[in-house]
Each structure stands twice: as C-alpha cells, then as structure tokens.
Amino acid sequence: MTPMLWPVLSNVELNVSQGFGSSFMVAGENSSPMVVLPPGGGGTIPFTLSSPVNVSFTVSLSMYLGSENETANGVHFNISPANFTVNPGQQVTSTLTITVDQDAPQAYYSPLIAIETNRQSSATGDPYVGGGPVAIPSLLISNYVPACLYIVNEQQIPTSNLVMNTPSPGEPATWPLFVPAPYQLPNVSTIHLSPGQTTTVFFGCFSIGSFNATGQLSVAKPDQLTMNLTTSQGMTCQFSPTPMDIVWGGTGSMYSVNVTASLSLVAGTYQVKGQASLGSHLFDWTITFAVG
C-alpha cells in the first residue's frame, strides 16, 4: 500500500516584502500580483513553510525559473535559510533576496522555489513528506517602476467578438442584433504615479502553435502589434511598434507603452485607453492612474 503523501505547506508573505514596485500581470481573464525591480535594484520576499505531519524532517530549497535551462541575466537570487529542519507544529520563515545588476537588461521571469525533503516511508522508500514549489510572484525587470504586463495570446482573442446592438430609447432594434466589437482586456488595479513619473505597460504577444501530422509542435510568429492611444489631459503616451529587446521565456514578441504624468498634473485619477490589433485580432485595454 502506497503511503499518503503529506505536503509541505508554503505561504508567500507578499504584504511584507520590501524594495519592489508592486504591480500586476494579466493573462487571459486572470490578474495576478507581480513584483518589479529596476536595474540596480533589490528586494526581499519572506515566506513560511510548515507541515501537518507529526514528524520532523529536513528541507532543502532551491531556485529555478519558469522554463528548463532558463538562466537569469544579471539577476541574482538568494534563499536564506535554504536548508533547515521542520519539527512537528513548527513554522519556519525563509527569505528570498533578489538583486539586480546595474547593467541588467529588461526582463520577465517566472521564479519558483523547489522544496525537497528527506522524509520517506520506512516500508516502501516512497516520499512521505513532499512539497511542490513555492509560488513566488512573477518578476519584471523594467527601466521604469512601477510597470505592468499583459500576456496576449492570439488564440484567446476572438476575431469577431460580438456585442448587442442596443437601440436608442423608443427606437426598434435594428439588424444585425449583434455587431463586431474589439475584445476587452480585463480591467486591472490602479497604478500610482507621482507628477513627472513614467511607467511602462508591457504587452507579451504570442501564439500557442499547433501540432503537425508527425506530432511536432509548430509555433507561428504572432502578427505585428499596432495600437492607437487616448489619454486624459496631462498624461502622455508613447507606443513603440518595434518588438523590444527583452529577456523572457515567451516565443513571441514583447512591446511597450511608456506613460508619463505631467509635472504640473494635479492630484487625481486619470485614464489611458488603447485600441490594439494583433493581425485580425482586435482588443481594447484601459488602465486607471492615481497621480498624487
């Protein structure tokens, strides 16, 4: 009989992390936290480990990035402590420290912390206490902090998103009842800026690809991204139509929109809206900025 595998429980304490520009990443319909550092920056993320089993075991922690053999360019990860014993009922805190070289390139990483334990079943030798990775937030190295990232997959954006054609009050419904409209990317958290500050909105665009008759995966290069921008008065935007030279594990292209709040801008909320096309795939996005 195979023994039950008890997991090591982990909890990332992002609310007490230090040194990062807190931000978000949007992929599909989901938004998740992301930490941002500039070249020359650094930060710490504490996390706790515990286990529900009534035995002691040793833990070994190691870093790895999102894809096999991926390495960080000018970014250094250190876990302390990385090797320790967890006793019954005990909770151990470890800290991930990230430092970025001054000349490090802009990059996007998906770091994970692997957990290995020494505790096995004496009967079978199978793992008795095991652990999946500690889910550290994605890391963005950006020249401007704060920053945010949209992951745009062509296969997730319909070529003919339809919305109801709503008539004016008192007028009959007209044909067609549904009309084409761009796909709306999810609204996200407000980004805080100071007057004169610049932030970058990144767009990682890619295609999932398909398998051919021999079972080989063929990944098509995504179409060129184009974008029209509208802003509140006092906000300026610049879209670069040339794919960025950036380190990331994606097979597609990364683009950027730099958004700057005027030095004379009074405190308040402002919006930037984009109408974008990725080949035949149309999508809109909106970000609210709190300036003050």
TORMITI-142047 format. One record per residue (C-alpha): residue number from 1; residue in three letters; chain; x, y negated, z. Coordinates in steps of 0.25 Angstrom, whole numbers. Layout:
<pts>
+------+------+-------+-------+-------+-------+
| resi | resn | chain |     X |     Y |     Z |
+------+------+-------+-------+-------+-------+
|  NUM |  ALA |     A |     X |     Y |     Z |
...
+------+------+-------+-------+-------+-------+
</pts>
This chain:
<pts>
+------+------+-------+-------+-------+-------+
| resi | resn | chain |     X |     Y |     Z |
+------+------+-------+-------+-------+-------+
|    1 |  MET |     A |     0 |     0 |     0 |
|    2 |  THR |     A |     6 |   -13 |    -4 |
|    3 |  PRO |     A |     7 |   -23 |     8 |
|    4 |  MET |     A |    -1 |   -36 |     8 |
|    5 |  LEU |     A |     8 |   -48 |     3 |
|    6 |  TRP |     A |     7 |   -59 |    13 |
|    7 |  PRO |     A |    10 |   -73 |     6 |
|    8 |  VAL |     A |    19 |   -84 |    12 |
|    9 |  LEU |     A |    11 |   -96 |    13 |
|   10 |  SER |     A |    16 |  -109 |     8 |
|   11 |  ASN |     A |    11 |  -123 |     9 |
|   12 |  VAL |     A |    17 |  -135 |     2 |
|   13 |  GLU |     A |    16 |  -148 |    10 |
|   14 |  LEU |     A |    16 |  -158 |    -1 |
|   15 |  ASN |     A |    10 |  -168 |     8 |
|   16 |  VAL |     A |    23 |  -170 |    16 |
|   17 |  SER |     A |    32 |  -169 |     4 |
|   18 |  GLN |     A |    42 |  -181 |     3 |
|   19 |  GLY |     A |    49 |  -188 |    -9 |
|   20 |  PHE |     A |    39 |  -185 |   -20 |
|   21 |  GLY |     A |    30 |  -193 |   -28 |
|   22 |  SER |     A |    17 |  -185 |   -26 |
|   23 |  SER |     A |     9 |  -183 |   -39 |
|   24 |  PHE |     A |     1 |  -172 |   -47 |
|   25 |  MET |     A |     1 |  -163 |   -59 |
|   26 |  VAL |     A |   -11 |  -160 |   -67 |
|   27 |  ALA |     A |   -12 |  -147 |   -75 |
|   28 |  GLY |     A |   -26 |  -143 |   -81 |
|   29 |  GLU |     A |   -37 |  -147 |   -71 |
|   30 |  ASN |     A |   -28 |  -146 |   -59 |
|   31 |  SER |     A |   -19 |  -156 |   -52 |
|   32 |  SER |     A |    -8 |  -153 |   -42 |
|   33 |  PRO |     A |     2 |  -160 |   -34 |
|   34 |  MET |     A |    15 |  -163 |   -40 |
|   35 |  VAL |     A |    28 |  -170 |   -34 |
|   36 |  VAL |     A |    36 |  -180 |   -41 |
|   37 |  LEU |     A |    51 |  -184 |   -40 |
|   38 |  PRO |     A |    59 |  -194 |   -48 |
|   39 |  PRO |     A |    74 |  -191 |   -52 |
|   40 |  GLY |     A |    82 |  -193 |   -39 |
|   41 |  GLY |     A |    70 |  -190 |   -30 |
|   42 |  GLY |     A |    67 |  -179 |   -20 |
|   43 |  GLY |     A |    56 |  -174 |   -11 |
|   44 |  THR |     A |    53 |  -163 |    -1 |
|   45 |  ILE |     A |    41 |  -153 |     0 |
|   46 |  PRO |     A |    39 |  -145 |    12 |
|   47 |  PHE |     A |    31 |  -132 |    12 |
|   48 |  THR |     A |    27 |  -122 |    22 |
|   49 |  LEU |     A |    28 |  -106 |    22 |
|   50 |  SER |     A |    20 |   -97 |    31 |
|   51 |  SER |     A |    15 |   -82 |    30 |
|   52 |  PRO |     A |     3 |   -76 |    37 |
|   53 |  VAL |     A |    10 |   -63 |    40 |
|   54 |  ASN |     A |    15 |   -59 |    54 |
|   55 |  VAL |     A |    29 |   -56 |    50 |
|   56 |  SER |     A |    42 |   -64 |    48 |
|   57 |  PHE |     A |    48 |   -65 |    34 |
|   58 |  THR |     A |    59 |   -73 |    27 |
|   59 |  VAL |     A |    56 |   -83 |    16 |
|   60 |  SER |     A |    65 |   -87 |     4 |
|   61 |  LEU |     A |    61 |   -99 |    -4 |
|   62 |  SER |     A |    66 |  -103 |   -18 |
|   63 |  MET |     A |    63 |  -113 |   -29 |
|   64 |  TYR |     A |    58 |  -111 |   -43 |
|   65 |  LEU |     A |    52 |  -119 |   -54 |
|   66 |  GLY |     A |    39 |  -116 |   -62 |
|   67 |  SER |     A |    45 |  -108 |   -73 |
|   68 |  GLU |     A |    56 |   -97 |   -73 |
|   69 |  ASN |     A |    70 |  -102 |   -74 |
|   70 |  GLU |     A |    66 |  -117 |   -73 |
|   71 |  THR |     A |    76 |  -126 |   -66 |
|   72 |  ALA |     A |    75 |  -140 |   -61 |
|   73 |  ASN |     A |    83 |  -151 |   -68 |
|   74 |  GLY |     A |    89 |  -160 |   -57 |
|   75 |  VAL |     A |    79 |  -156 |   -47 |
|   76 |  HIS |     A |    83 |  -148 |   -34 |
|   77 |  PHE |     A |    74 |  -140 |   -25 |
|   78 |  ASN |     A |    78 |  -136 |   -11 |
|   79 |  ILE |     A |    70 |  -128 |    -1 |
|   80 |  SER |     A |    73 |  -129 |    14 |
|   81 |  PRO |     A |    72 |  -119 |    21 |
|   82 |  ALA |     A |    71 |  -109 |     9 |
|   83 |  ASN |     A |    74 |   -96 |    18 |
|   84 |  PHE |     A |    67 |   -94 |    31 |
|   85 |  THR |     A |    59 |   -84 |    40 |
|   86 |  VAL |     A |    44 |   -86 |    42 |
|   87 |  ASN |     A |    39 |   -80 |    55 |
|   88 |  PRO |     A |    24 |   -76 |    58 |
|   89 |  GLY |     A |    16 |   -88 |    59 |
|   90 |  GLN |     A |    27 |   -97 |    55 |
|   91 |  GLN |     A |    26 |  -108 |    45 |
|   92 |  VAL |     A |    39 |  -113 |    38 |
|   93 |  THR |     A |    41 |  -126 |    31 |
|   94 |  SER |     A |    51 |  -127 |    20 |
|   95 |  THR |     A |    54 |  -139 |    11 |
|   96 |  LEU |     A |    57 |  -141 |    -4 |
|   97 |  THR |     A |    66 |  -152 |    -7 |
|   98 |  ILE |     A |    67 |  -157 |   -21 |
|   99 |  THR |     A |    77 |  -167 |   -26 |
|  100 |  VAL |     A |    79 |  -173 |   -40 |
|  101 |  ASP |     A |    92 |  -177 |   -46 |
|  102 |  GLN |     A |    93 |  -192 |   -51 |
|  103 |  ASP |     A |    94 |  -187 |   -65 |
|  104 |  ALA |     A |    84 |  -176 |   -65 |
|  105 |  PRO |     A |    75 |  -176 |   -77 |
|  106 |  GLN |     A |    60 |  -178 |   -76 |
|  107 |  ALA |     A |    54 |  -164 |   -74 |
|  108 |  TYR |     A |    42 |  -156 |   -69 |
|  109 |  TYR |     A |    44 |  -143 |   -61 |
|  110 |  SER |     A |    35 |  -133 |   -54 |
|  111 |  PRO |     A |    43 |  -129 |   -42 |
|  112 |  LEU |     A |    39 |  -117 |   -33 |
|  113 |  ILE |     A |    45 |  -111 |   -21 |
|  114 |  ALA |     A |    46 |   -96 |   -21 |
|  115 |  ILE |     A |    44 |   -88 |    -8 |
|  116 |  GLU |     A |    52 |   -75 |    -5 |
|  117 |  THR |     A |    50 |   -67 |     8 |
|  118 |  ASN |     A |    57 |   -55 |    13 |
|  119 |  ARG |     A |    45 |   -48 |    20 |
|  120 |  GLN |     A |    42 |   -35 |    13 |
|  121 |  SER |     A |    33 |   -23 |    17 |
|  122 |  SER |     A |    41 |   -13 |    24 |
|  123 |  ALA |     A |    33 |    -2 |    17 |
|  124 |  THR |     A |    34 |    -6 |     3 |
|  125 |  GLY |     A |    44 |   -17 |     2 |
|  126 |  ASP |     A |    34 |   -26 |    -5 |
|  127 |  PRO |     A |    33 |   -40 |    -1 |
|  128 |  TYR |     A |    25 |   -42 |    12 |
|  129 |  VAL |     A |    26 |   -57 |    13 |
|  130 |  GLY |     A |    27 |   -65 |    -1 |
|  131 |  GLY |     A |    26 |   -79 |    -6 |
|  132 |  GLY |     A |    22 |   -86 |   -18 |
|  133 |  PRO |     A |    29 |   -99 |   -22 |
|  134 |  VAL |     A |    27 |  -112 |   -14 |
|  135 |  ALA |     A |    19 |  -121 |   -23 |
|  136 |  ILE |     A |    27 |  -134 |   -24 |
|  137 |  PRO |     A |    21 |  -145 |   -32 |
|  138 |  SER |     A |    26 |  -147 |   -46 |
|  139 |  LEU |     A |    38 |  -157 |   -47 |
|  140 |  LEU |     A |    39 |  -168 |   -57 |
|  141 |  ILE |     A |    52 |  -176 |   -58 |
|  142 |  SER |     A |    48 |  -189 |   -64 |
|  143 |  ASN |     A |    55 |  -203 |   -66 |
|  144 |  TYR |     A |    42 |  -209 |   -61 |
|  145 |  VAL |     A |    36 |  -205 |   -48 |
|  146 |  PRO |     A |    24 |  -203 |   -46 |
|  147 |  ALA |     A |    21 |  -195 |   -58 |
|  148 |  CYS |     A |    10 |  -185 |   -62 |
|  149 |  LEU |     A |     9 |  -173 |   -72 |
|  150 |  TYR |     A |    -2 |  -168 |   -81 |
|  151 |  ILE |     A |     0 |  -154 |   -87 |
|  152 |  VAL |     A |    -7 |  -154 |  -100 |
|  153 |  ASN |     A |   -10 |  -141 |  -107 |
|  154 |  GLU |     A |   -15 |  -141 |  -121 |
|  155 |  GLN |     A |   -23 |  -128 |  -119 |
|  156 |  GLN |     A |   -31 |  -135 |  -107 |
|  157 |  ILE |     A |   -35 |  -147 |  -115 |
|  158 |  PRO |     A |   -47 |  -145 |  -124 |
|  159 |  THR |     A |   -46 |  -150 |  -138 |
|  160 |  SER |     A |   -61 |  -155 |  -137 |
|  161 |  ASN |     A |   -65 |  -158 |  -123 |
|  162 |  LEU |     A |   -80 |  -161 |  -123 |
|  163 |  VAL |     A |   -88 |  -171 |  -115 |
|  164 |  MET |     A |  -102 |  -174 |  -114 |
|  165 |  ASN |     A |  -107 |  -185 |  -123 |
|  166 |  THR |     A |  -115 |  -194 |  -113 |
|  167 |  PRO |     A |  -125 |  -203 |  -120 |
|  168 |  SER |     A |  -127 |  -217 |  -114 |
|  169 |  PRO |     A |  -139 |  -219 |  -105 |
|  170 |  GLY |     A |  -152 |  -218 |  -113 |
|  171 |  GLU |     A |  -146 |  -212 |  -125 |
|  172 |  PRO |     A |  -147 |  -198 |  -131 |
|  173 |  ALA |     A |  -136 |  -188 |  -131 |
|  174 |  THR |     A |  -128 |  -188 |  -144 |
|  175 |  TRP |     A |  -121 |  -177 |  -151 |
|  176 |  PRO |     A |  -112 |  -171 |  -148 |
|  177 |  LEU |     A |  -115 |  -170 |  -134 |
|  178 |  PHE |     A |  -100 |  -167 |  -130 |
|  179 |  VAL |     A |   -89 |  -175 |  -136 |
|  180 |  PRO |     A |   -74 |  -173 |  -136 |
|  181 |  ALA |     A |   -66 |  -179 |  -125 |
|  182 |  PRO |     A |   -52 |  -178 |  -120 |
|  183 |  TYR |     A |   -49 |  -169 |  -109 |
|  184 |  GLN |     A |   -48 |  -176 |   -96 |
|  185 |  LEU |     A |   -36 |  -172 |   -87 |
|  186 |  PRO |     A |   -39 |  -171 |   -72 |
|  187 |  ASN |     A |   -39 |  -184 |   -64 |
|  188 |  VAL |     A |   -27 |  -184 |   -54 |
|  189 |  SER |     A |   -23 |  -190 |   -41 |
|  190 |  THR |     A |   -20 |  -205 |   -41 |
|  191 |  ILE |     A |    -5 |  -209 |   -43 |
|  192 |  HIS |     A |     0 |  -220 |   -34 |
|  193 |  LEU |     A |     9 |  -231 |   -40 |
|  194 |  SER |     A |    15 |  -244 |   -36 |
|  195 |  PRO |     A |    15 |  -256 |   -45 |
|  196 |  GLY |     A |    27 |  -255 |   -55 |
|  197 |  GLN |     A |    28 |  -240 |   -53 |
|  198 |  THR |     A |    28 |  -230 |   -64 |
|  199 |  THR |     A |    23 |  -215 |   -64 |
|  200 |  THR |     A |    23 |  -205 |   -75 |
|  201 |  VAL |     A |    12 |  -196 |   -79 |
|  202 |  PHE |     A |    17 |  -183 |   -86 |
|  203 |  PHE |     A |    10 |  -174 |   -96 |
|  204 |  GLY |     A |    15 |  -160 |   -98 |
|  205 |  CYS |     A |     9 |  -155 |  -111 |
|  206 |  PHE |     A |    10 |  -140 |  -115 |
|  207 |  SER |     A |     3 |  -129 |  -122 |
|  208 |  ILE |     A |     1 |  -115 |  -115 |
|  209 |  GLY |     A |     4 |  -108 |  -128 |
|  210 |  SER |     A |    -1 |   -94 |  -133 |
|  211 |  PHE |     A |     4 |   -80 |  -135 |
|  212 |  ASN |     A |     6 |   -75 |  -149 |
|  213 |  ALA |     A |     4 |   -61 |  -155 |
|  214 |  THR |     A |    17 |   -56 |  -149 |
|  215 |  GLY |     A |    14 |   -61 |  -135 |
|  216 |  GLN |     A |    24 |   -73 |  -136 |
|  217 |  LEU |     A |    20 |   -86 |  -129 |
|  218 |  SER |     A |    19 |   -97 |  -139 |
|  219 |  VAL |     A |    19 |  -111 |  -133 |
|  220 |  ALA |     A |    15 |  -122 |  -142 |
|  221 |  LYS |     A |    21 |  -136 |  -140 |
|  222 |  PRO |     A |    10 |  -145 |  -135 |
|  223 |  ASP |     A |     5 |  -157 |  -144 |
|  224 |  GLN |     A |    11 |  -171 |  -143 |
|  225 |  LEU |     A |     4 |  -179 |  -131 |
|  226 |  THR |     A |    -2 |  -192 |  -135 |
|  227 |  MET |     A |    -8 |  -202 |  -125 |
|  228 |  ASN |     A |   -16 |  -215 |  -124 |
|  229 |  LEU |     A |   -16 |  -222 |  -111 |
|  230 |  THR |     A |   -24 |  -232 |  -104 |
|  231 |  THR |     A |   -21 |  -239 |   -91 |
|  232 |  SER |     A |   -26 |  -248 |   -80 |
|  233 |  GLN |     A |   -21 |  -262 |   -81 |
|  234 |  GLY |     A |    -7 |  -263 |   -75 |
|  235 |  MET |     A |    -3 |  -249 |   -78 |
|  236 |  THR |     A |     6 |  -246 |   -90 |
|  237 |  CYS |     A |     8 |  -232 |   -96 |
|  238 |  GLN |     A |    18 |  -226 |  -106 |
|  239 |  PHE |     A |    16 |  -213 |  -113 |
|  240 |  SER |     A |    28 |  -206 |  -119 |
|  241 |  PRO |     A |    23 |  -198 |  -131 |
|  242 |  THR |     A |    37 |  -190 |  -131 |
|  243 |  PRO |     A |    38 |  -178 |  -123 |
|  244 |  MET |     A |    46 |  -180 |  -110 |
|  245 |  ASP |     A |    60 |  -174 |  -108 |
|  246 |  ILE |     A |    56 |  -168 |   -95 |
|  247 |  VAL |     A |    59 |  -155 |   -87 |
|  248 |  TRP |     A |    47 |  -146 |   -86 |
|  249 |  GLY |     A |    43 |  -131 |   -87 |
|  250 |  GLY |     A |    32 |  -134 |   -98 |
|  251 |  THR |     A |    33 |  -130 |  -112 |
|  252 |  GLY |     A |    26 |  -143 |  -117 |
|  253 |  SER |     A |    29 |  -158 |  -117 |
|  254 |  MET |     A |    29 |  -168 |  -105 |
|  255 |  TYR |     A |    24 |  -182 |  -108 |
|  256 |  SER |     A |    23 |  -194 |   -99 |
|  257 |  VAL |     A |    15 |  -207 |   -96 |
|  258 |  ASN |     A |    22 |  -218 |   -87 |
|  259 |  VAL |     A |    12 |  -226 |   -80 |
|  260 |  THR |     A |    17 |  -239 |   -73 |
|  261 |  ALA |     A |     9 |  -248 |   -63 |
|  262 |  SER |     A |    12 |  -263 |   -66 |
|  263 |  LEU |     A |    20 |  -270 |   -55 |
|  264 |  SER |     A |     9 |  -280 |   -54 |
|  265 |  LEU |     A |    -2 |  -270 |   -52 |
|  266 |  VAL |     A |   -11 |  -272 |   -40 |
|  267 |  ALA |     A |   -15 |  -260 |   -31 |
|  268 |  GLY |     A |   -26 |  -251 |   -36 |
|  269 |  THR |     A |   -29 |  -239 |   -45 |
|  270 |  TYR |     A |   -26 |  -239 |   -60 |
|  271 |  GLN |     A |   -28 |  -228 |   -71 |
|  272 |  VAL |     A |   -20 |  -223 |   -82 |
|  273 |  LYS |     A |   -28 |  -215 |   -93 |
|  274 |  GLY |     A |   -23 |  -207 |  -104 |
|  275 |  GLN |     A |   -29 |  -201 |  -117 |
|  276 |  ALA |     A |   -20 |  -190 |  -122 |
|  277 |  SER |     A |   -19 |  -180 |  -133 |
|  278 |  LEU |     A |   -11 |  -167 |  -134 |
|  279 |  GLY |     A |   -13 |  -163 |  -148 |
|  280 |  SER |     A |   -28 |  -161 |  -149 |
|  281 |  HIS |     A |   -30 |  -160 |  -134 |
|  282 |  LEU |     A |   -35 |  -173 |  -128 |
|  283 |  PHE |     A |   -35 |  -177 |  -113 |
|  284 |  ASP |     A |   -36 |  -189 |  -104 |
|  285 |  TRP |     A |   -30 |  -192 |   -91 |
|  286 |  THR |     A |   -32 |  -203 |   -80 |
|  287 |  ILE |     A |   -23 |  -206 |   -68 |
|  288 |  THR |     A |   -26 |  -216 |   -57 |
|  289 |  PHE |     A |   -15 |  -224 |   -51 |
|  290 |  ALA |     A |   -15 |  -231 |   -38 |
|  291 |  VAL |     A |    -6 |  -243 |   -38 |
|  292 |  GLY |     A |    -2 |  -250 |   -25 |
+------+------+-------+-------+-------+-------+
</pts>
